[in-house]
Amino acid sequence: MTGKPVIRQDLNAMRAVAVLSVVAVHSLGIPAGGWVGVDVFFALSGYLIVRSMLSEWLRTGHVAVGAFFRRRFWRLFPAAVTTLVVVSAAAVVALRSSLAASVVSDSGAAALGVVNWVFLGRDADYWAAASATSPVQHFWSLSVELQYYAAFPLLLLVVRRSMRSADPAKVRRAVVLVSLAVLLASLAWAAIVGVVSPGAAYFDTGSRLWELAAGSCLGALSTGSAGRTWSVPNPVRVGGVVVGFAVIALSTLTAPAADAVPVPDAVPAVVGALLVLFAGQGLAPLPVLRWRPVQWIGDASYSIYLWHFPAVVAATYVFPGHRIVAGSVAIALGVVLGAASRRWVELPAIELARRPRASKRVATVAAVTVLMLGLTGVTAAPRQSSERPAGRPVASADERWSAASLEVALQDGLRAVEWPTTLSPSLDDVAPGPPVGYEACDRTDIDDPASCRYASDAPVRQVTVLGSSVGVALMPAVHGAFGDDSIVRGLTASGCPMLDISVRGKSEDDRLRCIEQRKDAIDEINRSKPDIVIVTHAYDGVAQLVGRPAMSEAGATWGAAARSLVGSIRESGARVVFVAAVPEGAAPGQCAALRTSGPDACGSGLSDAYRVGAAAERRVAAAEPSAAFVDSSGWYCVDDRCPILADDVLVRKDGQHLTQEFAERLAPVLREAVLAAS
């Protein structure tokens, strides 16, 4: 996304492949690993900036850091700041005030080049991944690049001033060693963070620097006379370019769709990019790489990248629940806006940079604009406490629903055309994370008997909840249903299905952690021998099984896993009750983002995956004497229509998790159904 005017058409083609991969995965969800296009950009950027700086060093004997920063400013900031200003203004006009404030705040952080740290603090956990996505979230990668651009030239300047010799070989060796040191340190850090805190690794600067440093190392090795000493036959170079592009393409298909970590998930794409960079040097590009549309996309890749994600988020707001339609609109809109930005912002800024006197005046104004946008973002940030309250009032007895009153509340929700003024929780108060008071259930410490455990003074039974984050969200309902006369224990873990299944988008480390959590939970059930075990998972997992099986095969796999679970805890003597989860739908943060959006925009229905998963568990319950199935669809839907409201209560906080307020009022309905099944 950076560099001088393009000379090597193969690199421009690589930009095109990278940006198309990113646009496709953000818009349509395919290819699953399309996000590796960003890693290709990182390697390319590191390669180009070091070649530029080292060539100047070898030619003039010094490093003009000021000139480098000026070139980077004019190459990156005009188009980026234009995007941020337009997106912020559109957010203020079109979005609810709290969301607009969040967008303006994120834009300010993006203008200052630190937005990846903002997202690192906000989105490094499972629950936040389900919250509304910022339209400038993709600026995280630009922030990482800017941080590298700020630090690496200064590091080279220190090295330059410490060197007594201007011998080109020694200069080149010093730059290679500096790049290699950054590469190795970042690789080690990325490997550690990827295991210890995989959710944080994606946005973390330290976890990404190795990709830029790898490009820098190759750039230094291939600069000047050193680049001409590699005598490699042209047929071998052609093969290297072809293999490099093939590795990048394969990476987009094989990298995990979610929970990816830079090491090892991004390594193949970076290696493919380095292979193209090395093999293509001094080689005439292959005919397909010279194809005019490919070169045009490569030329406009930076502006397309800037605009595609705001287009994706905007299309999602306008067409909630319609992925294909929203994605197609987003691709078209992103390319059109990217082309306009390239023509009327990016190219004029590059041309202006060649006129020093005029560019200095404009640069001053632009720098003030960036600073003002950053300060505006800071002041616009929503004022929310970083700590959750120690407790909150639960729904009183007269507020809780019976089966009949819940159906009436759902019917009222279906008829609602405006958001209630007494909406609970309000759209602005919906926050990611486990329910208040149930934080320990987010990943129960099974070795700690007090973790996610709630006991009455005189318990007559023990009820255990086994499930993923859907089980965590249901805990207030289970506690409210049985807390007065039972011991309630949650053996739950967000992101971990407690059925023996493998879903797409999980890293190997996450799979291993979930397997261990599931094993420990089963052992604990067999040890503690609860009376009832409530099992609940989101049925979207049926459609996300590894291998993408047909729906009938996926249902059989789900049923086999449910049957295996029943068998694994049979010795406990517990009654296993499968409770169908809330039907998945559009997250209120998206479907209710626009000022004009009403509750009807957030309604949903029962998906094919939901029906298949529920049917599989119903069959298991019919065949297993110790198991039962509770069809909970009537708790959320009327005639297969599932409103986002039940009276004035918000049903879901995101796509698949109940709000705490709804769960608490649901308690009597859940108790009656579970006891009837027991």
C-alpha positions as CSV (number, residue, x, y, z in Angstrom):
1,M,0.0,0.0,0.0
2,T,3.0,2.2,0.0
3,G,6.1,3.1,-2.0
4,K,7.2,5.2,-5.0
5,P,5.3,5.1,-8.3
6,V,5.2,1.5,-9.4
7,I,8.0,0.2,-11.6
8,R,7.6,-3.5,-11.2
9,Q,4.3,-4.7,-12.6
10,D,4.5,-8.0,-10.7
11,L,4.4,-6.0,-7.4
12,N,1.4,-4.1,-8.6
13,A,-0.3,-7.4,-9.4
14,M,0.6,-8.6,-5.9
15,R,-1.2,-5.5,-4.5
16,A,-4.2,-6.4,-6.6
17,V,-4.3,-9.9,-5.4
18,A,-3.9,-8.8,-1.8
19,V,-6.6,-6.1,-1.9
20,L,-9.1,-8.3,-3.7
21,S,-8.6,-11.0,-1.1
22,V,-9.2,-8.6,1.7
23,V,-12.3,-7.0,0.0
24,A,-13.8,-10.4,-0.8
25,V,-13.4,-11.8,2.7
26,H,-14.8,-8.7,4.4
27,S,-17.7,-8.4,1.9
28,L,-18.7,-12.0,1.3
29,G,-16.8,-14.1,3.8
30,I,-14.8,-15.9,1.1
31,P,-12.1,-16.9,0.7
32,A,-12.0,-17.7,4.5
33,G,-8.3,-16.7,4.8
34,G,-8.6,-13.6,2.6
35,W,-7.3,-11.5,5.5
36,V,-3.8,-12.6,4.7
37,G,-3.8,-10.0,2.0
38,V,-2.9,-7.5,4.7
39,D,0.2,-9.6,5.6
40,V,1.2,-9.5,1.9
41,F,0.9,-5.7,2.1
42,F,3.1,-5.7,5.2
43,A,5.9,-7.6,3.6
44,L,5.7,-5.5,0.5
45,S,5.8,-2.2,2.4
46,G,8.8,-3.3,4.5
47,Y,10.6,-4.3,1.2
48,L,9.9,-1.0,-0.5
49,I,10.8,1.4,2.3
50,V,14.2,-0.2,3.0
51,R,15.1,-0.3,-0.7
52,S,14.2,3.4,-1.0
53,M,16.1,4.4,2.2
54,L,19.1,2.2,1.6
55,S,19.5,3.2,-2.0
56,E,19.6,6.9,-0.9
57,W,22.1,6.0,1.8
58,L,24.4,4.3,-0.6
59,R,24.0,7.1,-3.2
60,T,24.4,10.1,-0.9
61,G,26.1,8.8,2.2
62,H,23.3,9.8,4.6
63,V,19.7,9.0,5.5
64,A,17.3,11.8,4.9
65,V,14.7,10.9,7.5
66,G,12.8,14.1,7.1
67,A,12.4,13.6,3.4
68,F,11.3,10.1,4.0
69,F,8.6,11.2,6.5
70,R,7.4,13.9,4.0
71,R,7.1,11.3,1.2
72,R,5.2,9.0,3.5
73,F,2.9,11.8,4.7
74,W,1.9,12.7,1.1
75,R,1.5,9.1,0.1
76,L,-0.7,8.0,3.0
77,F,-2.4,10.8,4.9
78,P,-4.4,12.8,2.4
79,A,-6.5,9.8,1.2
80,A,-6.7,8.3,4.7
81,V,-7.8,11.5,6.4
82,T,-10.3,12.2,3.7
83,T,-11.8,8.8,4.3
84,L,-11.9,9.3,8.1
85,V,-13.5,12.8,7.8
86,V,-16.2,11.6,5.4
87,V,-16.9,8.4,7.4
88,S,-17.1,10.4,10.7
89,A,-19.5,13.0,9.1
90,A,-21.7,10.3,7.7
91,A,-21.8,8.5,11.1
92,V,-22.9,11.7,12.8
93,V,-25.7,12.2,10.3
94,A,-26.9,8.6,9.9
95,L,-26.1,6.6,13.1
96,R,-27.4,6.6,16.6
97,S,-25.5,9.1,18.7
98,S,-23.6,6.6,20.8
99,L,-22.4,4.7,17.7
100,A,-21.5,8.0,16.0
101,A,-19.4,9.0,18.9
102,S,-17.6,5.7,18.8
103,V,-16.9,6.1,15.1
104,V,-15.6,9.6,15.5
105,S,-13.4,8.4,18.4
106,D,-12.0,5.5,16.4
107,S,-11.4,7.9,13.4
108,G,-9.4,10.1,15.7
109,A,-7.3,7.2,16.9
110,A,-6.8,6.1,13.3
111,A,-5.7,9.6,12.2
112,L,-3.1,9.5,15.0
113,G,-1.9,6.0,13.9
114,V,-2.8,4.2,17.1
115,V,-6.2,2.7,16.4
116,N,-4.8,-0.8,16.5
117,W,-4.1,-0.3,20.2
118,V,-7.7,0.9,20.7
119,F,-9.0,-2.3,19.1
120,L,-6.5,-4.3,21.0
121,G,-7.9,-3.1,24.3
122,R,-11.5,-3.3,23.1
123,D,-11.8,-6.4,20.9
124,A,-9.3,-8.8,22.3
125,D,-12.0,-11.1,23.6
126,Y,-14.7,-13.5,22.3
127,W,-17.7,-11.4,23.2
128,A,-16.5,-8.2,21.6
129,A,-16.1,-10.1,18.3
130,A,-19.9,-10.3,18.3
131,S,-20.4,-6.6,18.9
132,A,-20.9,-3.9,16.3
133,T,-17.9,-3.5,14.0
134,S,-16.2,-0.1,13.6
135,P,-16.3,1.1,10.0
136,V,-12.6,2.1,10.4
137,Q,-11.5,-1.1,12.0
138,H,-9.3,-1.9,8.9
139,F,-7.2,1.1,9.8
140,W,-5.5,-1.1,12.4
141,S,-3.1,-2.3,9.7
142,L,-2.2,1.3,8.6
143,S,-1.5,2.1,12.2
144,V,0.9,-0.8,12.4
145,E,2.6,0.4,9.2
146,L,2.8,4.0,10.5
147,Q,4.4,2.8,13.8
148,Y,7.0,0.9,11.8
149,Y,7.6,3.9,9.5
150,A,8.1,6.1,12.6
151,A,10.5,3.7,14.4
152,F,12.5,2.0,11.7
153,P,14.0,5.0,10.0
154,L,15.1,6.5,13.3
155,L,16.7,3.1,14.2
156,L,18.6,3.3,10.9
157,L,19.6,6.8,11.6
158,V,21.2,5.7,14.9
159,V,23.0,2.9,13.1
160,R,24.2,5.3,10.5
161,R,25.7,7.7,13.0
162,S,27.4,4.9,14.9
163,M,29.1,3.6,11.7
164,R,32.6,5.0,10.8
165,S,32.7,3.3,7.5
166,A,30.6,4.2,4.5
167,D,31.6,0.9,2.7
168,P,28.4,-0.2,0.8
169,A,28.8,-3.8,1.9
170,K,29.1,-2.8,5.6
171,V,26.2,-0.4,5.3
172,R,24.0,-3.1,3.7
173,R,25.1,-5.7,6.3
174,A,24.2,-3.3,9.1
175,V,20.7,-2.7,7.7
176,V,20.2,-6.5,7.2
177,L,21.2,-7.1,10.8
178,V,18.9,-4.4,12.2
179,S,16.0,-5.9,10.1
180,L,16.9,-9.4,11.2
181,A,16.9,-8.4,14.8
182,V,13.5,-6.8,14.6
183,L,12.2,-9.9,12.7
184,L,13.4,-12.4,15.2
185,A,12.3,-10.4,18.3
186,S,8.8,-9.9,16.7
187,L,8.6,-13.6,15.6
188,A,9.3,-14.7,19.2
189,W,6.8,-12.3,20.6
190,A,4.1,-13.2,18.1
191,A,4.6,-16.9,18.9
192,I,4.2,-16.3,22.6
193,V,1.2,-14.0,22.3
194,G,-0.4,-16.3,19.8
195,V,-0.5,-19.0,22.5
196,V,-1.0,-17.0,25.7
197,S,-3.5,-14.4,24.4
198,P,-4.5,-15.3,20.8
199,G,-7.3,-12.7,20.8
200,A,-4.8,-10.0,21.4
201,A,-2.3,-11.1,18.8
202,Y,-4.2,-9.9,15.7
203,F,-4.0,-6.2,16.4
204,D,-0.7,-6.2,18.4
205,T,2.1,-4.2,16.9
206,G,4.8,-6.5,18.2
207,S,3.1,-9.5,16.7
208,R,3.1,-7.9,13.3
209,L,6.5,-6.2,13.0
210,W,8.2,-9.4,11.8
211,E,6.2,-9.2,8.5
212,L,7.5,-5.7,7.7
213,A,10.9,-6.6,8.9
214,A,11.0,-9.7,6.7
215,G,10.3,-7.5,3.7
216,S,12.9,-5.0,4.9
217,C,15.6,-7.7,5.3
218,L,15.0,-8.9,1.7
219,G,14.9,-5.3,0.5
220,A,18.3,-4.6,2.0
221,L,19.8,-7.8,0.6
222,S,18.5,-7.0,-2.9
223,T,19.6,-3.3,-3.0
224,G,22.4,-2.0,-5.2
225,S,25.1,-4.3,-6.4
226,A,24.0,-7.1,-4.1
227,G,20.8,-7.4,-6.0
228,R,22.7,-7.9,-9.2
229,T,25.0,-10.6,-7.8
230,W,22.2,-13.2,-7.5
231,S,22.7,-15.1,-10.7
232,V,19.4,-17.0,-11.1
233,P,18.3,-18.3,-14.5
234,N,15.1,-16.6,-15.8
235,P,13.1,-19.9,-16.0
236,V,13.8,-20.4,-12.3
237,R,12.8,-16.8,-11.5
238,V,9.5,-17.3,-13.5
239,G,8.9,-20.5,-11.5
240,G,9.6,-18.6,-8.3
241,V,7.0,-15.9,-9.2
242,V,4.4,-18.5,-10.1
243,V,5.0,-20.5,-6.9
244,G,4.9,-17.3,-4.8
245,F,1.5,-16.2,-6.2
246,A,0.3,-19.8,-5.8
247,V,1.4,-19.8,-2.1
248,I,-0.5,-16.5,-1.5
249,A,-3.6,-17.9,-3.2
250,L,-3.4,-21.1,-1.2
251,S,-3.0,-19.2,2.0
252,T,-6.3,-17.4,1.4
253,L,-8.0,-20.8,1.2
254,T,-6.3,-22.6,4.1
255,A,-5.8,-19.9,6.7
256,P,-8.4,-20.0,9.5
257,A,-11.4,-17.6,9.1
258,A,-11.3,-16.4,12.7
259,D,-9.1,-16.5,15.8
260,A,-6.1,-16.3,13.5
261,V,-2.7,-15.4,14.9
262,P,0.2,-13.9,13.0
263,V,2.4,-16.9,13.8
264,P,1.9,-19.4,12.3
265,D,-1.2,-18.4,10.3
266,A,0.3,-15.5,8.4
267,V,3.7,-17.2,7.7
268,P,2.8,-18.9,4.3
269,A,1.4,-15.6,2.8
270,V,4.5,-13.7,3.9
271,V,6.8,-16.4,2.4
272,G,4.8,-16.3,-0.8
273,A,5.2,-12.5,-1.0
274,L,8.9,-12.7,-0.3
275,L,9.3,-15.3,-3.1
276,V,7.6,-13.0,-5.6
277,L,9.7,-10.0,-4.4
278,F,12.9,-12.0,-4.8
279,A,12.2,-13.9,-8.0
280,G,10.6,-11.1,-9.9
281,Q,13.5,-8.7,-9.5
282,G,14.9,-7.9,-12.9
283,L,12.4,-10.2,-14.6
284,A,9.8,-9.1,-17.2
285,P,6.4,-9.7,-15.6
286,L,4.3,-12.6,-16.8
287,P,1.6,-11.6,-19.4
288,V,-1.3,-12.2,-17.0
289,L,0.3,-9.8,-14.5
290,R,0.5,-7.0,-17.1
291,W,-3.2,-7.3,-17.7
292,R,-4.7,-3.8,-17.6
293,P,-7.5,-4.5,-15.0
294,V,-4.9,-6.1,-12.7
295,Q,-2.6,-3.2,-13.0
296,W,-5.5,-0.7,-12.4
297,I,-6.6,-2.5,-9.3
298,G,-3.0,-2.6,-8.1
299,D,-2.6,1.2,-8.7
300,A,-5.9,1.9,-6.8
301,S,-5.3,-0.7,-4.1
302,Y,-4.6,1.8,-1.3
303,S,-7.7,3.8,-1.9
304,I,-9.8,0.7,-2.5
305,Y,-8.6,-0.6,0.8
306,L,-9.4,2.6,2.6
307,W,-13.0,2.7,1.3
308,H,-14.0,-0.9,1.1
309,F,-14.6,-1.5,4.9
310,P,-16.8,1.5,5.5
311,A,-18.8,0.3,2.5
312,V,-19.1,-3.1,4.0
313,V,-20.3,-1.8,7.3
314,A,-22.7,0.7,5.7
315,A,-24.2,-2.1,3.5
316,T,-24.6,-4.3,6.5
317,Y,-26.5,-1.5,8.3
318,V,-28.8,-1.0,5.2
319,F,-29.3,-4.7,4.5
320,P,-29.0,-6.5,7.8
321,G,-29.2,-10.3,7.5
322,H,-28.7,-10.3,3.8
323,R,-25.0,-11.1,3.5
324,I,-24.8,-11.7,-0.3
325,V,-26.8,-8.5,-1.2
326,A,-24.9,-6.4,1.3
327,G,-21.5,-7.9,0.3
328,S,-22.2,-7.3,-3.4
329,V,-23.3,-3.7,-2.8
330,A,-20.2,-3.2,-0.6
331,I,-17.8,-4.4,-3.3
332,A,-19.3,-2.1,-5.9
333,L,-19.4,0.9,-3.6
334,G,-15.9,0.3,-2.3
335,V,-14.4,0.1,-5.8
336,V,-16.2,3.2,-7.0
337,L,-15.2,5.2,-3.9
338,G,-11.7,3.9,-4.1
339,A,-11.4,4.9,-7.8
340,A,-12.7,8.4,-6.9
341,S,-10.2,8.7,-4.1
342,R,-7.4,7.6,-6.3
343,R,-8.3,10.1,-9.0
344,W,-9.2,13.2,-6.9
345,V,-7.2,12.8,-3.7
346,E,-4.4,10.3,-3.9
347,L,-2.8,11.3,-7.2
348,P,-3.2,15.1,-6.7
349,A,-1.5,14.7,-3.3
350,I,1.4,12.8,-4.8
351,E,1.8,15.5,-7.4
352,L,1.6,18.2,-4.9
353,A,4.4,16.6,-2.9
354,R,6.7,17.3,-5.9
355,R,6.2,21.0,-5.4
356,P,8.1,21.7,-2.1
357,R,6.9,25.2,-1.5
358,A,3.2,24.6,-2.0
359,S,3.4,21.2,-0.3
360,K,4.8,22.7,2.9
361,R,1.9,25.0,3.3
362,V,-0.7,22.3,2.5
363,A,1.1,19.9,4.7
364,T,0.8,22.3,7.6
365,V,-2.9,22.5,7.1
366,A,-3.2,18.7,6.7
367,A,-1.2,18.1,9.9
368,V,-3.4,20.5,11.8
369,T,-6.4,18.6,10.4
370,V,-5.0,15.3,11.5
371,L,-4.4,16.7,15.0
372,M,-7.9,18.2,15.2
373,L,-9.4,14.9,14.1
374,G,-7.5,13.1,16.7
375,L,-8.5,15.5,19.4
376,T,-12.1,15.4,18.3
377,G,-11.9,11.6,18.5
378,V,-10.6,11.8,22.1
379,T,-13.3,14.1,23.2
380,A,-16.0,12.2,21.3
381,A,-15.2,8.8,22.9
382,P,-18.2,7.4,24.7
383,R,-17.7,7.8,28.4
384,Q,-18.1,4.3,29.8
385,S,-16.6,2.9,32.9
386,S,-13.9,0.3,32.3
387,E,-15.2,-1.7,35.3
388,R,-18.5,-3.5,35.6
389,P,-20.7,-2.8,38.6
390,A,-20.4,-5.3,41.4
391,G,-24.0,-6.2,41.1
392,R,-27.3,-5.1,39.5
393,P,-30.9,-5.5,40.5
394,V,-32.5,-8.6,39.1
395,A,-36.0,-8.7,37.6
396,S,-38.6,-8.8,40.4
397,A,-41.1,-11.6,40.6
398,D,-43.9,-9.6,39.1
399,E,-41.7,-8.7,36.1
400,R,-40.9,-12.3,35.2
401,W,-42.8,-14.0,32.5
402,S,-45.0,-17.1,32.5
403,A,-45.3,-19.0,29.2
404,A,-48.5,-17.2,28.4
405,S,-47.3,-13.7,29.2
406,L,-44.0,-14.3,27.3
407,E,-46.0,-15.2,24.2
408,V,-48.0,-11.9,24.6
409,A,-44.7,-10.0,25.0
410,L,-43.3,-11.5,21.9
411,Q,-46.4,-10.7,19.9
412,D,-46.1,-7.1,21.1
413,G,-42.5,-7.1,19.9
414,L,-43.6,-8.3,16.5
415,R,-46.0,-5.4,16.2
416,A,-43.6,-2.8,17.4
417,V,-42.6,-0.2,14.7
418,E,-40.6,2.1,17.1
419,W,-38.1,1.5,19.8
420,P,-39.8,1.8,23.3
421,T,-38.7,4.7,25.4
422,T,-38.4,2.3,28.3
423,L,-36.3,-0.3,26.3
424,S,-34.3,-2.5,28.7
425,P,-31.4,-2.5,28.2
426,S,-31.3,0.6,26.0
427,L,-29.4,0.2,22.7
428,D,-26.7,2.4,24.0
429,D,-26.2,0.3,27.1
430,V,-25.7,-3.0,25.4
431,A,-22.1,-4.0,26.0
432,P,-20.1,-7.1,25.1
433,G,-19.1,-9.6,27.8
434,P,-20.7,-12.1,30.1
435,P,-23.7,-11.1,32.2
436,V,-22.9,-9.0,35.3
437,G,-22.2,-11.2,38.2
438,Y,-21.4,-14.2,36.0
439,E,-18.0,-13.2,34.8
440,A,-16.5,-16.4,36.3
441,C,-18.7,-18.4,33.9
442,D,-17.0,-16.9,30.9
443,R,-14.4,-19.7,31.3
444,T,-15.2,-21.6,34.4
445,D,-12.2,-22.6,36.5
446,I,-13.3,-26.1,37.0
447,D,-10.6,-26.8,39.6
448,D,-12.1,-24.1,41.8
449,P,-15.4,-25.4,43.4
450,A,-16.6,-21.8,43.9
451,S,-16.1,-20.7,40.3
452,C,-19.4,-20.0,38.6
453,R,-21.3,-21.6,41.5
454,Y,-24.5,-20.2,43.1
455,A,-26.0,-22.1,46.0
456,S,-29.2,-21.7,48.1
457,D,-29.2,-22.1,51.8
458,A,-31.1,-25.4,51.6
459,P,-30.6,-27.0,48.2
460,V,-32.7,-29.9,47.1
461,R,-31.0,-30.5,43.8
462,Q,-27.9,-29.6,41.8
463,V,-28.3,-28.1,38.3
464,T,-25.3,-27.8,36.1
465,V,-25.1,-25.8,32.8
466,L,-22.8,-27.2,30.1
467,G,-22.2,-25.0,27.1
468,S,-20.4,-22.3,25.2
469,S,-21.0,-18.6,25.5
470,V,-24.7,-19.3,24.8
471,G,-24.7,-21.2,28.1
472,V,-23.0,-18.3,29.8
473,A,-25.7,-15.9,28.6
474,L,-28.4,-18.4,29.8
475,M,-26.9,-18.5,33.4
476,P,-29.1,-15.6,34.8
477,A,-32.2,-17.5,33.7
478,V,-31.0,-20.8,35.2
479,H,-29.9,-19.1,38.4
480,G,-33.2,-17.3,38.6
481,A,-35.1,-20.5,37.9
482,F,-33.3,-22.7,40.5
483,G,-31.3,-20.4,42.7
484,D,-33.9,-20.4,45.6
485,D,-33.8,-24.2,46.2
486,S,-30.8,-25.6,44.3
487,I,-27.0,-25.5,43.7
488,V,-26.5,-24.0,40.2
489,R,-23.1,-24.5,38.6
490,G,-21.9,-23.4,35.2
491,L,-19.3,-25.5,33.4
492,T,-19.2,-23.1,30.6
493,A,-16.5,-21.6,28.3
494,S,-17.0,-18.9,25.7
495,G,-16.0,-20.0,22.2
496,C,-15.9,-23.7,23.2
497,P,-18.5,-26.1,22.2
498,M,-19.0,-28.8,24.8
499,L,-20.0,-31.2,22.2
500,D,-17.2,-33.2,20.5
501,I,-17.3,-31.3,17.2
502,S,-14.9,-29.2,15.2
503,V,-16.1,-25.9,13.8
504,R,-14.4,-23.7,11.3
505,G,-12.5,-20.6,12.3
506,K,-10.7,-22.1,15.4
507,S,-7.0,-22.1,15.7
508,E,-5.3,-25.3,16.7
509,D,-4.4,-23.8,20.1
510,D,-8.1,-22.9,20.7
511,R,-9.2,-26.3,19.7
512,L,-6.8,-27.9,22.2
513,R,-7.9,-25.6,25.0
514,C,-11.6,-26.4,24.3
515,I,-10.9,-30.1,24.2
516,E,-9.2,-29.8,27.6
517,Q,-12.1,-27.7,29.0
518,R,-14.6,-30.2,27.7
519,K,-12.8,-33.2,29.2
520,D,-12.5,-31.4,32.6
521,A,-16.2,-30.5,32.6
522,I,-17.2,-34.1,31.9
523,D,-14.9,-35.3,34.7
524,E,-16.4,-32.8,37.0
525,I,-20.0,-33.8,36.2
526,N,-19.1,-37.5,36.8
527,R,-17.5,-36.5,40.1
528,S,-20.1,-34.1,41.5
529,K,-23.1,-36.1,40.2
530,P,-25.6,-33.2,39.6
531,D,-29.3,-34.0,39.3
532,I,-29.8,-32.1,36.1
533,V,-27.3,-31.1,33.3
534,I,-28.6,-28.4,31.0
535,V,-26.8,-28.5,27.7
536,T,-27.1,-25.6,25.2
537,H,-25.2,-24.4,22.2
538,A,-25.8,-22.1,19.3
539,Y,-27.0,-24.1,16.3
540,D,-25.1,-21.9,13.9
541,G,-22.3,-24.4,14.7
542,V,-24.2,-27.0,12.5
543,A,-23.4,-24.9,9.5
544,Q,-19.8,-24.2,10.6
545,L,-18.6,-27.7,10.9
546,V,-15.1,-28.3,9.5
547,G,-15.2,-29.8,6.0
548,R,-18.5,-28.0,5.2
549,P,-20.6,-31.2,5.1
550,A,-24.1,-31.2,3.6
551,M,-26.8,-30.2,6.1
552,S,-28.0,-33.8,6.5
553,E,-24.5,-35.0,7.2
554,A,-23.9,-32.1,9.6
555,G,-27.1,-33.0,11.5
556,A,-25.9,-36.6,11.8
557,T,-22.5,-35.3,13.1
558,W,-24.2,-33.0,15.6
559,G,-26.5,-35.8,16.8
560,A,-23.6,-38.3,17.2
561,A,-21.7,-35.7,19.3
562,A,-24.8,-35.1,21.5
563,R,-25.3,-38.9,21.9
564,S,-21.6,-39.2,22.8
565,L,-21.9,-36.5,25.5
566,V,-24.9,-38.3,27.1
567,G,-22.9,-41.5,27.2
568,S,-19.8,-39.8,28.7
569,I,-21.8,-38.5,31.7
570,R,-24.2,-41.4,32.2
571,E,-22.3,-42.7,35.2
572,S,-23.1,-39.4,37.0
573,G,-26.8,-40.4,37.0
574,A,-27.7,-36.9,35.9
575,R,-30.7,-36.1,33.7
576,V,-29.4,-34.5,30.6
577,V,-31.7,-31.7,29.2
578,F,-30.8,-30.3,25.8
579,V,-32.2,-26.7,25.7
580,A,-32.4,-25.2,22.2
581,A,-30.6,-21.9,22.0
582,V,-31.9,-18.5,21.0
583,P,-32.3,-18.4,17.2
584,E,-29.4,-16.4,15.6
585,G,-30.2,-13.1,14.1
586,A,-28.7,-9.7,13.2
587,A,-26.9,-8.0,16.0
588,P,-28.7,-4.9,17.3
589,G,-25.4,-3.0,16.9
590,Q,-25.8,-3.5,13.2
591,C,-29.6,-3.7,12.5
592,A,-30.4,-0.8,14.8
593,A,-27.4,1.3,13.9
594,L,-29.2,3.8,11.7
595,R,-31.3,6.5,13.2
596,T,-34.2,5.4,11.0
597,S,-34.0,1.7,11.8
598,G,-36.9,0.3,13.8
599,P,-37.3,-3.0,15.7
600,D,-38.5,-4.8,12.6
601,A,-35.1,-4.4,11.0
602,C,-33.7,-6.8,13.7
603,G,-36.3,-9.6,13.4
604,S,-35.2,-13.0,12.4
605,G,-36.5,-16.6,11.8
606,L,-35.4,-20.2,12.3
607,S,-32.5,-21.0,10.1
608,D,-32.0,-24.4,8.4
609,A,-29.0,-25.0,10.7
610,Y,-31.3,-24.3,13.7
611,R,-33.9,-26.8,12.6
612,V,-31.3,-29.5,11.8
613,G,-29.5,-29.1,15.1
614,A,-32.7,-29.1,17.2
615,A,-34.0,-32.1,15.3
616,A,-30.7,-34.0,16.0
617,E,-30.9,-33.3,19.7
618,R,-34.6,-34.3,19.8
619,R,-33.7,-37.6,18.2
620,V,-31.0,-38.2,20.8
621,A,-33.4,-37.4,23.6
622,A,-36.0,-39.8,22.2
623,A,-33.4,-42.6,22.0
624,E,-31.6,-42.0,25.3
625,P,-33.6,-42.7,28.6
626,S,-31.4,-40.3,30.5
627,A,-31.9,-37.4,28.1
628,A,-34.6,-34.9,27.2
629,F,-35.1,-32.1,24.8
630,V,-36.7,-28.7,25.4
631,D,-37.8,-26.9,22.3
632,S,-37.2,-23.3,23.4
633,S,-38.1,-21.7,20.0
634,G,-41.4,-20.6,21.6
635,W,-39.5,-18.6,24.1
636,Y,-38.2,-16.4,21.3
637,C,-40.5,-16.7,18.3
638,V,-44.1,-16.8,17.4
639,D,-45.0,-18.8,14.2
640,D,-41.3,-18.9,13.4
641,R,-41.0,-15.1,13.5
642,C,-38.5,-14.0,16.1
643,P,-38.7,-10.4,17.2
644,I,-35.8,-8.5,18.8
645,L,-38.3,-7.2,21.5
646,A,-40.4,-9.0,24.0
647,D,-42.6,-6.1,25.3
648,D,-40.0,-3.5,26.1
649,V,-37.1,-5.9,26.7
650,L,-34.3,-6.5,24.2
651,V,-34.0,-10.2,23.5
652,R,-30.5,-10.4,22.1
653,K,-27.4,-8.3,22.8
654,D,-25.8,-9.4,19.6
655,G,-26.4,-12.2,17.0
656,Q,-26.7,-15.1,19.4
657,H,-26.6,-14.1,23.1
658,L,-29.5,-13.2,25.3
659,T,-29.5,-9.9,27.1
660,Q,-29.3,-10.3,30.9
661,E,-32.7,-8.6,31.3
662,F,-34.4,-11.0,29.0
663,A,-32.7,-14.1,30.6
664,E,-33.8,-13.0,34.1
665,R,-37.4,-12.6,33.2
666,L,-37.3,-15.9,31.4
667,A,-36.5,-17.8,34.6
668,P,-40.0,-19.2,35.5
669,V,-40.5,-20.4,31.9
670,L,-37.2,-22.2,31.9
671,R,-37.8,-23.8,35.3
672,E,-41.2,-25.2,34.3
673,A,-39.8,-26.6,31.0
674,V,-36.7,-28.2,32.6
675,L,-38.6,-29.7,35.5
676,A,-41.2,-31.1,33.1
677,A,-38.4,-32.7,31.1
678,S,-36.7,-34.1,34.2
